[in-house]
């Protein structure tokens, strides 16, 4: 429950921080831009960690999802944790002071992380989603014998 609330907090402040970096008064004030970009990197770290934790929960619930989907969720979890680590790394002050043509290295690292996420999703699709069964039947997890079967629409 608390992860959902924390995720909602991170998602709600992300557009504000991005607008401060792009258009706000921090674009003029160099110190404020450095601080805002650090907080933005930590915000994206938190988002990716929470999404990775949600994927971890799915990989632990093997009886609730199809077995052939577990590999894809494991891939997604690992990608989220690696991206969270890279975003946390980009929050270090050294990535603000190292520049390429006047732009802090932190921004280039964010672009690289974004590109790696797209590549990872494409690889995940190629490696794991192609293995799905060709039938469109719905997976019904095994039920425990002490729970009654509830059917709707039958009298």
Secondary structure as UniProt FT lines:
FT   HELIX           2..22
FT   HELIX           25..27
FT   HELIX           30..60
FT   TURN            62..64
FT   HELIX           67..69
FT   HELIX           70..90
FT   HELIX           94..97
FT   STRAND          99..100
FT   TURN            101..102
FT   STRAND          103..104
FT   HELIX           105..127
FT   HELIX           129..131
FT   TURN            145..146
//
